[in-house]
Amino acid sequence: MTAEPALYTCTVGHVRKKPQKYALRHRTYMWLTDLDRPLRLPRHLRPLAGFDARDHFGGDTPTIRAGLERYLESQGIRLNGGRVLMLAHARVLGYVFNPLTLYWCRNRHGDPLCVVAEVHNTYGERHCYLLRTDDQDRASTEKEFYVSPFFPVDGRYLMRLPEPDEHLDVTVHLERDGVRPFTAVLRGRRGPASTGALLRAAVRHPLSTLAVSAGIRFHGIRLFLRGLPVQPRPRHQPQEGMK
């Protein structure tokens, strides 16, 4: 079974409680696509939305699904033809930055198998978390990847990751020493992946993924100027299946 591509108008929110209080909100849009049913747009609209295997996993497989399958096989999991839904930003005018890409994976019988969270930082590095959600769509995992320069690579992520339907509702908490100093939320409403919807989104959020990348750097500079100490960035070791 495949699903039609969908466009979600989204709000991203970050709340930082320690060592200083800081909050931000950012409006954007994201795509939900079935990896077996790639997004197909008229030629004149393709510069506004495209997906490229180079932007995900090791970046050297012919398709995004092939990259995902290679990563999962390195973790002892085989999809065997099961459906995968991907939530991500698309390339816009040749540029993309995805802080978080989510893959909801099902087996060939349609049963939930796992969720993969692919994280990119602003240093050009990538890391995947393999997540097993419970019956309330919750999962947890140890933090293993340097993202914010103001947090070291320790602690634990607590996530709620329901598969999107008419609404998108994702929450990620960072837990350290029994407290939650950082929370990120992603909320959105589903719409059709029509020409009109794409054009409206592109007008409302021009260069959307460049804005995401620039926004991360802008808020990072503000936090630095407020006196937050920068944590050393450890040498990143690519995972099996991501090389």
N, C-alpha and C positions, 0 to 999 in steps of 0.2 A: 504493500500500500504506500502511495506517495502523497505528499501534501503540496498544495499550490504555494508558491512563494508569497510571503506577506511582509508588509511594511509596518513597523511599529514606531509611532511617535513617542519619544521617551523623555523622561527626566532622570538624570543621574544626580544623586545626592551623596555627599561625604560629610561625616561628622567626626571630628577629632576631639577627644576629651583630654588627652595627656600627650606630652607635657604641657601643651597649651590648648585652650579651646579654640576651635576653628571649624567653620562649616561653609559649604559651597553647594550650589545647585547649577546644573548645566542642562540645557535642552538640546536634544539631538534626535536622530532617527536611526533605526537599525533594521536589518533584514533577518527574517527567519526563512531558511530554505532547506528543502530536502536534498541531501547530497546526491541522490539519484535523479534529481530533477533540477538541473542547474537553471539559474536565472537566465531568461532569454528576452532581450529587449530589442526594439527596432535599432537599426544601425546608428541612427542619429542620436540615440539616447545612451548608447553604450559608454561614452566617456563619463557619464554621471553615476554609473553603478556597474561594477564588475568584480568578480572573485578570481583570484589567481593562486595556484598551489604554491607559488614561491613565498607567499605571505604567511604560510602556516606550517607547523611542524618543522621538519628538516628543510623544507623549501626546495627539495630536489626530486619530488615524485610527480608523475604526470597529472594527478588530480588531488584535490583536498582529501577525498575519501581514501585514496591510496596512502596518503601520509598518515591519516588517522588509523587505518588498519595496521600499518607498520608499527605505529606506537603501541596500539592495543596488543598486538602479537608479542611485542617485547615485554608486556605485562602479563602474558599468558591468557589473553582473551581473543577469541575469534568471533567476528560478527556473523559470518556464514550467511551473508545476504540480508541481514537485518537492516531496518530503516534507521537513518540518522538525520536528525534535525539540527541545523547549525544556526546559532544566533550570532551575528557579527556585523561590523561595519563593512561596507563595500568600498572598493577603490573609487575615488572621485577625482577625475582629471589626472589619473595615474598615481595618486597618492592614497595611502591608507595607514592608519595606526589603530590597532585593536588592543586596548589595555586588557580586555577580557573577551575571549570567544568561548561560547558554550556549545557542547555537542551532547544532545540527548540520544542515547544509543539504545535500540531495542533488538531483541533477537528475531530470528526469522518467523517466529510464532506471534510476534507483536508484543512480547512481554518486556518490561523495562529491564535493561541489562546494566547500564552504568551511565554516569555523566562524566564527561571530560571537560575540565576547565583549562584552557590554554591562555597563559598570561604572558604578555609582552611588557618589558620595561622600556624606558626612554634611552637605554644604552644599547639597543639593538639585540637584546637577549630574549630568549623564549624558554618557557618551562610549562610542563603539563602536570595537572593533578588528576589522578584517577579517583573518582568519587562513587561511593555506593550509598544511595539515598534510602532512607527508611520510608515507612508508609505515610509520613507527613512531609516528605520531600526534603528532609534534612540530611546533611552530611557534615563530617568534620575531617580535617587533615592537618598534619603539622606543616607550618610554614617552612618552605625550603628555598625560597627565591627572593632576591633583593628587588624590591619594587620602589617604595618610598625611601629617599635618602635619609629620612628622619626616624626610621625604625630599623633596628637590626634584624637579621634573619633568625628570629626565634619566635616562639609563641605558636598559636594554633588558630586555624580558620574554622569558624562555625558558619555554615551556609544553609540557606533555604533556597531550593532550586526547582520549583514546580515547572513542568513543561508548559510553555506558553500556550494560551488559547486565545480568547478574546482580550485577555489582559496579560501583561508581562509583570512579574512580581518576584524579583530576585533580591536577596539580602545576604551580605557577607559581613561577619564580625571578625575582627582580630582579637584574640584573647591572649593576654600576657599576665602572668603572676596573679591569676584569678580575677582580673578586671578586663574590661573591653575598651581599650583606648581609641579604637577606630571602628567605624561602621560605614559601609557603602550600601546604597540601595539603588536599584534600577527598576523603574516603574514605566509601563507603557501601555498603549492601546493599539490593538490590531487594526490594520486597514488593508485594502487590496493593493497588490503590487501593480497598479495601473499606471499608464502614462501620466494621467493627470495628477495622481497622488505623488509620483516621483518628482514631477516638475514643481509641485507646490512645496514639497520637502526641500528640494534644492534651492528654491527661492528663499524660503524661511531660514534655512541653515546652509548658506553657501560655504563651500570647501569644508564640509562638516567634519571630516576626519582630521584635517589640518587644524581645525579649531580645537578638537579634543587634545591633540598633541601640544598645541600652543598653550591651552588652558592649564594643562598639567605643569608646564614649565613656569607659567605666570604665577600660579598659586605656590609652587615650590620656592620661587624667588621671594614672595611675600612672607612665607614662613621663615625663610633664612634671615630676612631682614628683621624679623621679630626676635631673632636670637636662638632659634632652634638649632641644636648642634647636628651636624651631618655625621651619619654613621658610616664607617668604612665599608666600601663595597668589596665583598669577597670575590675571588676569581670564580667565574661561572664554569661549571662542568656540564656540557650538554648531556642530556639523558640518553639512555638506550632508546632507539627508535626516533630520536630527534636529531641525529647527526647527519 
